[in-house]
Amino acid sequence: MNDRLTAAERVAIARHPQRPNISDYISALFTDFFEQRGDRLMGEDASILGGVALYHGRPVTVIGTRKGKDLEENIHCRFGMPNPEGYRKALRLMRQAEKFRRPVITFIDTGGAYPGLEAEERGQGEAIARNLMEMSRLTVPVIALITGEGNSGGALALAVADRVLMLENAVYAILSPEGFASILWKDAGRSSDACELMKLTAADLKALDVIDEIILEPGGGAHLARAITFRQVDEAISRHLAELSKGKQLGRYQKFRRIGTAVPKKEGQ
């Protein structure tokens, strides 16, 4: 693991526009992907991509936040910030997975839920809260992978999982470093200082038992050697899915109740 990078440098890598996204992971790791759209209440939200696929021949439900690959798609997907319809679509697919006994695998890369007025009017907070509640009750295996940014409740709405995995240069936090700096110091320009305080790197979160495993990346970031990244991710998901399928899980509710109670591990422990 590369310990020489600062937290701010890892944030920059996590945001790299060429970093593999949900579409890339689906193409590399799954077969026979069948996308499902709409929340059956309001409409379709392109910032959440989800559907049914085969993972090494096993039916699974795959859901993830989608930022887009170019400016036009970025705007269409609101740079990966879902509306309530996106979270309700994800919940619809998870309920379907529960009905048909399919494991759920989520990929998270979002700056947070979309903060627009219309999203709030349509129940953004309620949609996220309902996902948290419903995900905690699923009886099928759930694996979440943070591939880039994982900010705020917008990320947590797809991360109430039996196993939370994280790429080495991904970040996971209550909000963006810029937002943190704006609140704490009234100066978004101090985001680098915020990165160090927030404990948002994979190493920080593993020490706090917030995540279960760090997936190593090639030097410089996942975007520089995608095939290696896909192989590392595939191995981790396959291993954890096999363990969970044998009943090796603590229980999601208990798992998340433990977060914040652990004493951080010192280097070398």
RARA-V177081 format. One record per residue. N is the residue number from 1. RES is the residue in one letter. PHI is phi in radians with two decimals (NA if undefined). PSI is psi as a letter, one per 30 degrees, with the letter a starting at -180 (NA if undefined). D_LAST is the distance of its C-alpha to the last C-alpha in Angstrom with 1 decimal. Layout:
# RARA-V177081
n=(N;N)
res=(RES;RES)
phi=(PHI;PHI)
psi=(PSI;PSI)
d_last=(D_LAST;D_LAST)
This chain:
# RARA-V177081
n=(1;2;3;4;5;6;7;8;9;10;11;12;13;14;15;16;17;18;19;20;21;22;23;24;25;26;27;28;29;30;31;32;33;34;35;36;37;38;39;40;41;42;43;44;45;46;47;48;49;50;51;52;53;54;55;56;57;58;59;60;61;62;63;64;65;66;67;68;69;70;71;72;73;74;75;76;77;78;79;80;81;82;83;84;85;86;87;88;89;90;91;92;93;94;95;96;97;98;99;100;101;102;103;104;105;106;107;108;109;110;111;112;113;114;115;116;117;118;119;120;121;122;123;124;125;126;127;128;129;130;131;132;133;134;135;136;137;138;139;140;141;142;143;144;145;146;147;148;149;150;151;152;153;154;155;156;157;158;159;160;161;162;163;164;165;166;167;168;169;170;171;172;173;174;175;176;177;178;179;180;181;182;183;184;185;186;187;188;189;190;191;192;193;194;195;196;197;198;199;200;201;202;203;204;205;206;207;208;209;210;211;212;213;214;215;216;217;218;219;220;221;222;223;224;225;226;227;228;229;230;231;232;233;234;235;236;237;238;239;240;241;242;243;244;245;246;247;248;249;250;251;252;253;254;255;256;257;258;259;260;261;262;263;264;265;266;267;268;269)
res=(M;N;D;R;L;T;A;A;E;R;V;A;I;A;R;H;P;Q;R;P;N;I;S;D;Y;I;S;A;L;F;T;D;F;F;E;Q;R;G;D;R;L;M;G;E;D;A;S;I;L;G;G;V;A;L;Y;H;G;R;P;V;T;V;I;G;T;R;K;G;K;D;L;E;E;N;I;H;C;R;F;G;M;P;N;P;E;G;Y;R;K;A;L;R;L;M;R;Q;A;E;K;F;R;R;P;V;I;T;F;I;D;T;G;G;A;Y;P;G;L;E;A;E;E;R;G;Q;G;E;A;I;A;R;N;L;M;E;M;S;R;L;T;V;P;V;I;A;L;I;T;G;E;G;N;S;G;G;A;L;A;L;A;V;A;D;R;V;L;M;L;E;N;A;V;Y;A;I;L;S;P;E;G;F;A;S;I;L;W;K;D;A;G;R;S;S;D;A;C;E;L;M;K;L;T;A;A;D;L;K;A;L;D;V;I;D;E;I;I;L;E;P;G;G;G;A;H;L;A;R;A;I;T;F;R;Q;V;D;E;A;I;S;R;H;L;A;E;L;S;K;G;K;Q;L;G;R;Y;Q;K;F;R;R;I;G;T;A;V;P;K;K;E;G;Q)
phi=(NA;-1.44;-1.59;-1.46;-1.32;-1.39;-1.07;-1.13;-1.16;-1.20;-1.06;-1.09;-1.18;-1.05;-1.66;-1.00;-1.11;-1.65;-1.12;-0.98;-2.03;-0.98;-1.10;-1.16;-1.17;-1.12;-1.14;-1.46;-1.91;-2.15;-2.20;0.97;-1.19;-2.10;-1.25;-2.12;-2.12;1.48;-1.76;1.14;-2.25;-2.21;2.94;-1.75;-2.20;-1.22;-1.32;-2.06;-1.90;-2.70;3.02;-1.83;-2.64;-1.84;-2.05;0.90;1.51;-1.79;-1.14;-2.44;-1.84;-2.01;-2.43;-2.82;-1.37;-2.19;-1.54;1.79;-1.83;-2.50;-1.05;-1.08;-1.26;-0.98;-1.17;-1.08;-1.66;0.92;0.95;1.40;-1.86;-1.26;-1.50;-0.97;-1.05;-1.17;-1.20;-1.25;-1.12;-1.03;-1.15;-1.04;-1.21;-1.21;-1.12;-1.11;-1.09;-1.08;-1.08;-1.76;1.05;-1.77;-1.05;-1.97;-2.16;-2.01;-2.12;-2.07;-2.69;-2.60;-1.36;2.32;-1.16;-1.13;-1.64;-1.21;-1.05;-1.10;-1.10;-1.16;-1.11;-1.59;1.63;-1.04;-1.09;-1.15;-1.11;-1.16;-1.06;-1.17;-1.07;-1.04;-1.16;-1.18;-1.12;-1.15;-1.78;-1.06;-1.80;-1.54;-1.06;-2.25;-2.13;-1.99;-2.18;-1.59;-1.75;-2.44;-1.59;-2.38;-1.92;1.14;-1.13;-1.09;-1.50;-1.09;-1.10;-2.08;-2.10;-1.42;-2.19;-1.14;-2.29;-1.92;-1.85;-2.61;-1.16;-0.95;-1.80;-1.39;-2.33;-2.53;-2.73;-1.26;-2.93;-1.24;-1.04;-1.13;-1.15;-1.06;-1.14;-1.13;-1.31;-1.34;-2.07;1.01;-2.62;-1.12;-1.17;-1.66;-1.08;-1.10;-1.11;-1.10;-0.99;-1.26;-1.37;-1.36;0.96;-1.81;-1.44;-1.05;-1.12;-1.05;-1.30;-1.18;-1.12;-1.58;1.11;-1.36;-2.06;-1.78;-2.73;-1.78;-1.71;-1.15;-2.01;-1.08;-0.97;1.63;2.17;-1.07;-1.23;-1.51;-2.65;-1.09;-1.06;-1.14;-1.05;-1.07;-1.14;-1.12;-1.15;-1.05;-1.09;-1.18;-1.09;-1.06;-1.16;-1.21;-1.13;-1.11;-1.16;-1.17;-1.18;-1.63;1.53;-1.51;-2.51;-1.30;1.97;-1.06;-1.08;-1.11;-1.02;-1.37;-1.19;-1.35;-1.07;1.64;-1.68;-1.37;-1.43;-0.93;-1.36;-1.42;-1.00;1.69;-1.46)
psi=(k;j;g;f;k;l;e;e;e;e;e;e;e;f;g;k;f;g;k;k;a;e;e;e;e;e;e;e;f;l;l;h;k;j;k;k;l;l;f;g;e;e;a;k;j;f;f;k;k;l;a;k;l;k;j;h;f;k;k;l;k;k;k;l;k;j;f;l;f;l;e;e;e;e;e;e;g;h;h;g;j;l;l;e;e;e;e;e;e;e;e;e;e;e;e;e;e;e;e;g;h;k;l;k;k;k;k;k;i;k;f;l;l;k;g;l;e;e;e;e;e;g;h;e;e;e;e;e;e;e;e;e;e;e;e;f;f;k;f;l;k;k;k;k;k;j;f;c;k;i;k;a;f;f;e;f;f;g;g;i;l;e;k;j;l;k;l;e;g;l;l;j;l;f;l;l;e;e;e;e;e;e;e;e;g;h;j;f;f;g;e;e;e;e;e;e;f;f;h;f;l;e;e;e;e;e;e;g;g;e;l;f;k;k;j;k;l;l;k;f;l;f;f;f;i;e;e;e;e;e;e;e;e;e;e;e;e;e;e;e;e;e;e;e;f;g;g;i;k;e;k;e;e;e;e;f;f;f;k;f;f;k;k;k;k;l;k;f;NA)
d_last=(15.6;17.7;15.8;19.1;20.8;21.3;21.2;25.0;25.2;23.3;25.8;28.6;27.4;27.0;30.6;32.1;35.4;35.0;31.7;32.3;33.4;34.2;37.4;35.7;33.2;36.0;38.1;35.4;33.8;36.5;40.2;43.2;41.8;44.3;43.9;44.9;46.0;47.0;45.9;49.3;49.8;50.1;49.4;47.2;44.2;43.3;39.9;38.6;39.1;39.1;40.7;40.6;39.5;38.7;35.2;35.6;38.8;37.4;38.8;36.3;36.6;35.2;35.0;33.8;34.6;36.9;37.3;40.0;40.6;43.3;44.7;47.1;44.5;42.1;44.8;45.7;42.1;41.7;38.7;36.8;37.4;38.8;41.7;42.0;43.8;40.8;38.6;41.5;41.9;38.3;38.7;41.9;40.2;37.4;40.1;41.9;38.8;38.5;42.2;42.0;38.6;37.0;33.2;32.5;30.6;30.3;29.7;29.0;30.0;31.8;32.3;33.1;36.1;39.5;40.6;44.3;46.9;48.1;44.7;44.5;48.0;47.2;44.3;41.1;39.1;40.5;39.8;36.1;35.9;37.7;35.3;32.3;34.2;35.6;32.4;30.7;33.5;33.7;33.5;33.1;29.7;28.6;26.2;25.8;24.8;24.6;26.1;27.0;27.3;26.7;28.2;29.4;31.0;32.6;29.4;28.3;31.7;30.6;26.9;27.1;25.8;24.2;21.8;21.2;20.3;20.2;21.2;19.0;21.6;22.8;22.5;22.7;24.0;26.6;29.1;29.6;28.5;32.2;32.9;30.1;31.5;35.0;34.3;32.2;34.2;37.2;36.5;35.2;35.1;31.9;30.0;27.6;26.6;26.2;23.9;21.4;21.8;21.8;18.2;20.0;18.1;16.4;12.9;13.6;14.9;12.3;9.8;12.8;13.6;16.9;16.9;16.0;15.7;16.1;19.1;19.2;22.5;24.7;24.8;26.6;26.3;27.4;31.0;31.2;30.7;31.4;31.8;28.3;27.0;29.2;28.1;24.4;25.2;27.6;25.2;22.6;25.4;27.1;24.1;23.3;27.0;27.5;24.9;26.4;29.8;29.0;28.2;24.4;23.9;22.8;25.7;25.8;26.9;24.2;21.6;22.8;23.4;19.7;18.9;18.4;17.5;13.7;11.8;10.0;6.2;5.7;5.6;3.8;0.0)
